Amino acid sequence: MESRAQARIEALGRHIAATSNNTHPLAATPTAAASKKSPDDIVIISAYRTPITKAKRGGFKDTTIDILVQPLVEKILKTTKINPALIGDFVVGTVLPRGAQSATEVRIGGLLAGLPQEVPVMTLNRQCSSGLQAVANVAAAIKSGVYEVGIAGGVESMSLNSMGWDGGINETAMAHPVASGCYMSMGQTSEAVAERFGISRKDQDEFAVESHRRAAAAQAAGKFKEQIVPVEVKTEDGKTVTISLDEGIRADTTFAGLSKLKPAFKEGGSTTAGNSSQLSDGAAAVLLMKRSTAEKLKLPILGIFRGFSAVGVEPSIMGVGPAYAIPDVLKKTGLTTKDIDVFEINEAFLRKPRTA
């Protein structure tokens, strides 16, 4: 099992490796499966997000999730001019819900944005891809004929919603060789992956520097501008400010600077505050429907939802999940890596896989 996981991680490393001229190493030549069009294709019509801000001390630290989702739905309705009554469901993923309150806040955000009261709302939690799961749920419902049009998204307020463990500890689970890993923090699982697959501190720091460099270049070039919806929020002193830029990008990140940071989760470990993602607040949403519906409504198509796969792995090394899910979804859809121009992998911890 370990050798299979390592092989897949190494393959992904080759897929996402940077090249000297900043072009992607994969020259995508679409296969027949990628090129085929059908009236039943599930298509993405509109996609927007808020800026991603620093939790606890960033622009959204006092902002509830209804305020985060409202402008996204408003933007979708305004730009597409779609009749809001056509929306069959509004599904939002969130990993840190405050019980039933989060579902109510999403409901409030949808209503304030202009969704009719007849449009239902659902929140769901799949760690760590709740937003993607929401998209998959809406796509599946449209595909099966439950409704024709849906909005899916994800929202998180790590400022207002605790990540702490609130329940008790199951002693039987703690003694189980696999289930015990469920109690590990994400930082601890990062250390477990690095140790098991031989990913060095140097590799992680180099990957982090490159990640920030690319993000800073993209931000400076205005490449995020069209996808970001600015959000007006109230500050503690009652003033209204507009948040329009991502806050986690550090253009001045250097390898020398990261090398000075101490391990955050394990003495002598390799995961630090510099090669880990920040705690963040933000939201995103997309409008989905069948191709035939989009053509009937004369709406432009941004992309096609080809498929979805969720594959469980050993909890203590949960970060290797993409190495199993990506091959699985390619197999299900009949696609190959040659059809993929960009792999966007969750960079909670910046581990550069070893390459052959």
N, C-alpha and C positions, 0 to 999 in steps of 0.2 A: 504493500500500500504506500509506504513512504517513497519508494523509488518512482512509483507512478506520479505521485504528487510533485516530486522534485522535477521529473521530466516535463510535466506540464508547466510548472513555474518557469523552467528554463526556456521552454518554447515561447511563453508569453514575454519573457525578457527579450528574446530576439525580435518579437513582433513590435514591441513598443520602444525599442532602442533608438536613441537619437543618432542621426548621421551628421557628417561634417558640414553638409550644405543645408541643414535644417529641413530636408525633405523626408517624408516618411519612407521607411525601407520597403514597404509593400507597394508594388505597382498594381493597383486594383484593376483587374480585367474581369468585369462582371460575368458570372456564369449564367446559364439559362435560368436557373432558379432566381437569381438576383434581378434579371432583366424582365421577367415575366410580369405582366400586368393583368389584373382581374377586377371586375366591378365590385367583387367582395373583399378586396384589399382593405385593411384597416389603415386609414391614413391620418397623419397629423396635419392639422390645418393651421394651428397657431400655437406658439410656445413662448412663454415669458417667465422671468424670475425676478425676485427682488435682489438688491445687493446682498452679499453675504457679509455679515458684520461680526465683530468679536463679542462673544458672550460675556456677560457681567460688566463689561466696560465699554462696549461699542455703541453704535447708533441705535440699536434695537433693544438695548438692555432692559428698558421699561415697557416694551411694546408687546401687547398680547397678540395671539395668532390670528384673531379676527381682523385686526388692522393689517396684518401681513398678507392675508389671502384676498382681501377686498380689492385692492388696486389691480391685482392680476386678473381677476374675473372681469372687472370693469374694462381692462385693456383688451381682453379677448372679445368681449361683446362689442366694444367700440370699433375695433379694427376689422372684424369679420362682418359686422352688421347682421349677425345671425339673430333670428327670433329667439329670445331667451326661453320661450315656452317649448322649444324643440329639445332642450337639454333634458335627457332622461335621468341623469344622476350626476351628482357632484361627489367624487370619491377622493379623499385626501389621506395620505399616509403620514404618520407621525410616530416616532419611536418613544418619545417622552410625553405621553398624554397625561394630563391631570385628571385621571378618571374620566367621568362623563363630561366634564367641563370642556375638554378640547373639542368634542363633537359639537357641543353647543356653540362654541366660539366659531367653528368653521361654518356652522349654519348661519350665525349672525353675519359673518363676513360675506357669505353668498347672497343673503337677502339685501344687505346694504349695497352690494355691487349691482343689484338689479335682477337677480334670479327670482322668478315667481315663487310664491310659497308652495306651489305644487311640485317644485323640483326638490327631490329628497337629497339628503346628505348622509354619507357614511365615512367614518374614519377607520383606519386599520393600522396594524403594526407588524411589519416583518423586519427584524433587525438583520442587516443594516441597510435595507433597500425598500423601505416602506413606500416611498414615492414611486419607484419603479413597479412595485406590486399594485399600487393604485392604478397605474397605467395599464398593467396587464389585466386587472379586473374589469376595467371599463372596455378594453379591447375585446375581452372574452364575451362580455354582455352584449356588445354590438354585434359580434360575430354570430352569436346564438339567437339574435333577434329579440332580446329583451327590450332594447330601445335602439334608436338610430344614431343618436348623438350623445356624447358625454364629455364632461370635464374631469380630468384627473390631475392630481398634484401631490406635493409633499410640503410639509411645513415643520419647522422646529424652533422652539425657543429654549435653548439651553441656559438662558439667563433666568427664566422664570420657573422652569421645570427641572426638578432634581434628578441627577443620575445615580443617586445613592441607592443602596440595596435596602428596601424597606421591610422585607419579610424575614422569617427565621431561616435557619440552615438545616437542611435535611441531612441527617447524619448518615443515612444509608447512601444517599447520593455522593456524599463526600468520600465514602469508601469505594465508590465505583470507579473503575479505571478511565471511563469515558465521561460519565455524567459529572464527575468532580470538576471537569474543565469549565462547566457552565458558571461556576462561581469565580472564575478568574476575571480580573479586569482586562480591558482591551490592551492596556499597556503590558500586562503580563503575557498575554497571548502574542504580542509583538515580539517580546523577548524569546518566547518559545519557538516561534517561526525562525527567527534569526539564528538561534542556536542549532535547531534541528537541520536547517538547510544551509548552514555555513555562510550566512549573509553578514558581512563585516560592518563595523561602525563606519569605516571609510566609504563603503558602497552606499550606505544609507545617507550619509552626509552629502556625498557627491550628487546623489539623486535629488536630494532636497534643494540644493543650490540650483540645479538645472530646472527643477519645477518652478521655483520662484522666478528664475530668469525668464522663462517662457511666459509665465503669467504676467510679469511686469511689462514685457514687450507687447503682449497682446492688449493689455490695458492702455498702454501709452499710444498704441495704434488705433484705439477706439473700437476694437473688435468685439467688446462686450456691450457696447452702447445700445445696439438694436434689441438685444435680448433682455436688458435690464429695465424694469419699471421703477422709477424713483418713488420713494414712499415718504409721505409727510408724517412726522411724529411729534409728540409733545415732549419737551424736556422737563426736568424736575422743577425748573423755575417758571414753567408755564408757557415758554416760547415754542413756536412751531418751526421746526427745521426739516429740510429735505435731505434724505439719505439717497445717494445715487451711485456711490462707488463701493466696490468690494474693499474690505478692510484688512484682509489677511495676507495680502501680497506684500512681500518685503523685497523691494528692488535692491536693497543694499546687502542682501544675504551673501556671505562668503564662506568658503570652506574653512578658512582659518578661524572665523568667528564661531562657526558651528562646532569646530573641534574643541573649543574651550568649555563647552557646556557639559554639565554632569549628567549621568544617566538618571532618568526620572522614575523608573519603576523597579530597578534591581541594581544592587551594588555590583559594580564591574560590568554592568550591562551595556547595551548599545543604543537603546531608544532614549532620545532626549526631547526636550521641548522644541528643539530646532528641527529635528527630522520627524516630528509628529504634527498632525493638523491641529489648528486651534479649536477651541470650543466655539461654536457658531450659532447665529440666529439667521433665519431666512426662509424663503418659500419659493415654490415654482409651480407652474400649472400648464397643461396642454389641452387643446380641443381636439377630440377624435371623432371620426365617423367613417362610414364606408366610402370607397371611391365613388360609387354610384351616387351616393347622397351628395358628396362634394361637387360632382359634376352637375347634378340637378340644381344645386344652390349657387353654381358658378363661383365656387371658392377655390383659391389656389392651394396646391398641395405642397407642404414642406418636406414631407417624408412618409415612408411606409413603415408601419409596425409589423415586422416580419415574424417575430416570435419572442418567447420568454422562457427562461429556465431557472429554477431555484434548486440547488443541490446542497444537501447538508454535508458537513465535514466534521472531523473531530473538533469539539468545542475549544480545546486548548490551543489549536492552531487555526482558528476561524478565518484568519487572513488569507488562507490559500483557496478560499471559496471560488474566486473567479477562474482558477485553474481547472476546476471541474465543471462549472456552469457554462463557460464559453464553449468548450467542445460539445457539450450536450445540446446547447441551443443551435449550434451550427449543424449538427446531425439532424435535429428535428426539422430545420428549415431547408435543408439541402444546400446550404451555403458553405463556402470555404473561406479560409483566411484571406484568400486573394480578392474576395468581394469586399473586404473591410478596409476602409481608408484610415480610420482612427480607432484605437482602443482606448476608451476612457475608463481607467480603473480607479476605484475609490482609494484615495491616498491618505487614509487616516494615519498610517505609519509608512514612511517613505522607504520601503525596502526594494532595493534594486536586485532583481533575481540574477543569479549567476548565469552566465552564458557559456556555451560550449566552446 
